Amino acid sequence: MIAPGIREIAAVLGTSLAPVFAQVSDWRVRVEAALAQGVTSVAELDEIVQWLVATALAESGPTLGAGFVAAPGFLEEAPWHMAWWISAANGVGLAGRRGTLRRLEATENPLDESFLDYTRLEWWRGALKHRDAYLTGPYIDYLCTDELTLTLTVPVRVDGEIAGVVGADLSVARLESLTDGVLGRSSVPAVLGTAAGRVVAATNAALEPGMPASRLAGVGGWHPVPGCGGTLSVAPAS
């Protein structure tokens, strides 16, 4: 049974957060369409992805980084490939210029000692396991943003096969600007958490982002936040 007020909190949070999730879903549809039409060139795919995410990364919203990560072997030119861009507001942009997007420099040669097998990371495994939207974190993202981050990923399929994932790195600090007003006006103590069991925000400032929800005493039943693909829920908390 859901405690009084929790459904209302979830609904208001959904109004603020759902557009972020809808945007990533739209990117997935567009990338799938491009790949289905035969786009397999790395240069062409990178151009499409950059065009898709550029607007979101130029704004002052919660998205810090975004792009497409290919399944190993899907792209013949590059068996391992990350078409991922980082917000111009997050550090120095391309060619050292501020105010421009910055491409994530990732080692794609598996024989290189700095190579990272991204298929072992939670944001990859979670999206493929759940076959839908998956939210990793909050965690400190030392690879891209150097700040407390949530990574939203959704699988990309072509002819029923996994081609990769589309996703976005979301700033927890900026998301709090969307959630704090809602939780601050809440008439009941509440906590916003991920499906993976991590705290994102709460009415109690002592409940820090990233804390395992299993450690919280007095947390009741969870209610999904509408429009967030089942990745976020709200629960009453003492």
C-alpha positions in Angstrom: 0.0 0.0 0.0 1.4 3.4 -1.0 1.5 6.0 1.8 -0.7 9.2 1.3 1.1 11.9 -0.6 3.7 9.6 -2.3 1.7 9.3 -5.5 1.4 13.0 -5.7 5.1 13.5 -5.2 5.9 10.9 -7.9 3.5 12.6 -10.3 5.1 16.1 -9.8 8.6 14.7 -10.1 7.6 12.9 -13.3 6.6 16.3 -14.8 10.1 17.6 -14.2 12.1 14.5 -15.0 10.2 12.7 -17.7 11.4 15.1 -20.5 15.0 14.0 -19.9 14.1 10.4 -20.3 11.9 11.1 -23.4 14.8 12.8 -25.0 17.1 9.8 -24.6 14.3 7.6 -25.9 14.0 9.8 -29.0 17.7 9.6 -29.6 17.5 5.8 -29.5 14.7 5.8 -32.1 16.7 8.1 -34.4 19.9 6.1 -34.1 18.1 2.9 -34.8 16.5 4.4 -37.9 19.9 5.6 -39.2 21.5 2.2 -38.6 18.5 0.4 -40.2 19.0 2.5 -43.3 22.6 1.2 -43.6 24.7 3.8 -41.8 27.8 1.9 -40.7 30.5 4.4 -41.4 32.1 5.6 -38.2 32.4 9.2 -39.5 28.8 9.3 -40.7 27.5 7.8 -37.5 29.5 10.2 -35.3 28.2 13.1 -37.3 24.6 11.9 -36.7 25.0 11.3 -33.0 26.8 14.6 -32.5 24.0 16.5 -34.3 21.4 14.7 -32.1 23.0 15.4 -28.7 24.5 18.9 -29.4 21.4 20.9 -28.4 21.0 19.2 -25.1 24.7 19.5 -24.3 24.6 23.3 -25.1 21.8 23.9 -22.6 22.1 24.4 -18.9 20.0 21.3 -18.1 21.1 18.2 -16.3 22.8 16.5 -19.3 26.6 16.6 -19.0 27.4 14.0 -21.7 25.6 11.9 -24.2 26.0 9.7 -27.2 26.1 6.2 -28.7 28.3 3.2 -27.6 28.6 0.4 -30.2 28.4 -3.2 -29.4 31.7 -4.9 -29.9 32.1 -5.9 -33.6 29.0 -4.1 -34.8 31.0 -1.4 -36.7 33.4 -3.0 -39.1 35.7 0.0 -39.1 35.9 0.2 -35.4 35.1 -3.0 -33.4 35.0 -0.9 -30.2 33.6 2.6 -30.5 32.2 5.3 -28.3 30.5 8.2 -30.1 30.2 10.2 -27.0 30.3 14.0 -26.4 30.7 16.0 -23.2 28.9 19.3 -22.5 30.7 22.5 -23.3 29.9 23.6 -19.8 31.9 20.7 -18.4 35.6 21.7 -18.8 37.4 22.8 -22.0 35.9 22.1 -25.3 37.3 20.9 -28.6 40.7 22.2 -29.5 40.9 23.8 -26.1 38.1 26.3 -26.9 35.5 27.0 -24.3 31.9 27.0 -25.5 32.3 24.0 -27.9 31.5 20.4 -27.5 34.2 18.0 -26.4 34.5 14.5 -27.8 35.3 11.8 -25.3 38.7 10.4 -26.1 38.5 6.7 -25.5 41.1 4.1 -26.3 39.5 1.7 -28.8 42.4 -0.7 -29.3 41.9 -3.7 -27.0 45.6 -4.4 -27.0 46.4 -1.0 -25.5 47.1 -1.0 -21.8 44.6 1.9 -21.2 41.8 0.1 -23.1 38.5 -0.1 -21.1 36.1 -2.9 -21.8 32.9 -0.9 -21.4 30.7 -4.1 -21.7 31.8 -4.9 -18.1 30.4 -1.6 -16.8 27.0 -1.4 -15.0 25.5 1.2 -17.5 26.1 -1.3 -20.3 25.2 -4.5 -18.5 22.1 -3.1 -16.9 20.5 -1.8 -20.1 21.1 -5.1 -21.9 19.9 -7.2 -19.0 16.7 -5.2 -18.5 16.2 -4.7 -22.3 15.0 -1.2 -21.5 16.0 2.1 -19.8 18.6 1.6 -17.0 19.9 4.2 -14.6 23.4 3.7 -13.1 24.5 5.6 -10.0 24.8 8.1 -8.5 28.6 7.7 -8.7 31.6 9.9 -9.3 32.3 9.7 -13.0 36.0 10.0 -13.3 35.9 9.0 -17.0 33.8 11.9 -18.3 32.4 14.4 -15.8 34.4 14.2 -12.6 31.2 14.9 -10.6 28.4 13.0 -9.0 26.5 11.5 -12.0 23.6 9.3 -13.0 24.0 7.5 -16.3 20.9 6.7 -18.3 21.2 4.1 -21.0 18.8 2.3 -23.4 19.6 -0.5 -25.8 19.8 0.1 -29.5 18.6 -2.8 -31.8 18.9 -3.4 -35.5 17.0 -6.4 -37.0 16.4 -7.6 -33.4 20.1 -7.6 -32.6 21.9 -5.4 -30.1 23.8 -2.7 -31.9 24.8 -0.8 -28.8 23.4 1.7 -26.3 22.3 5.3 -26.4 22.7 7.2 -23.2 23.3 10.4 -21.2 25.3 11.4 -18.2 23.1 13.4 -15.8 24.4 15.7 -13.2 23.0 14.9 -9.8 23.5 18.5 -8.7 21.5 19.8 -11.6 18.8 17.2 -11.2 18.5 18.3 -7.6 17.4 21.7 -8.9 14.4 19.9 -10.4 13.7 17.7 -7.4 14.4 19.9 -4.4 11.4 22.1 -4.8 9.1 19.2 -5.0 10.6 17.3 -2.1 11.0 20.5 -0.1 7.3 21.2 -0.3 6.4 17.6 0.5 4.0 17.1 3.4 5.5 13.7 4.1 9.1 12.5 4.4 10.1 10.9 1.1 13.1 9.5 -0.8 13.7 9.3 -4.5 15.7 6.2 -5.5 16.8 4.2 -8.5 15.6 0.8 -9.4 19.1 -0.5 -8.7 18.6 0.6 -5.0 20.4 3.9 -4.7 19.3 7.2 -3.2 19.1 10.2 -5.6 17.4 12.8 -3.4 15.4 13.0 -0.2 13.5 15.3 2.1 16.1 14.5 4.7 19.5 16.1 3.8 21.2 13.4 5.8 20.2 10.8 3.1 23.1 11.4 0.7 22.9 10.6 -3.1 24.4 7.2 -3.8 23.5 5.8 -0.4 22.1 2.2 -0.7 18.4 2.4 -0.1 18.6 -1.0 1.7 20.4 0.8 4.6 17.5 3.2 5.2 15.3 2.4 8.2 11.6 3.1 7.9 11.3 3.2 4.1 7.9 2.0 2.9 6.7 0.8 -0.5 8.1 2.3 -3.6 6.0 4.1 -6.2 7.4 4.6 -9.8 7.9 8.1 -11.1 5.8 8.4 -14.3 7.7 8.8 -17.6 11.0 7.6 -16.2 10.9 4.0 -17.6 10.7 2.3 -14.3 14.2 3.6 -13.3 13.1 6.0 -10.5 10.7 5.5 -7.6 9.6 7.4 -4.5 9.0 6.0 -1.1 8.0 7.4 2.3 10.9 7.6 4.7 11.1 8.4 8.4 
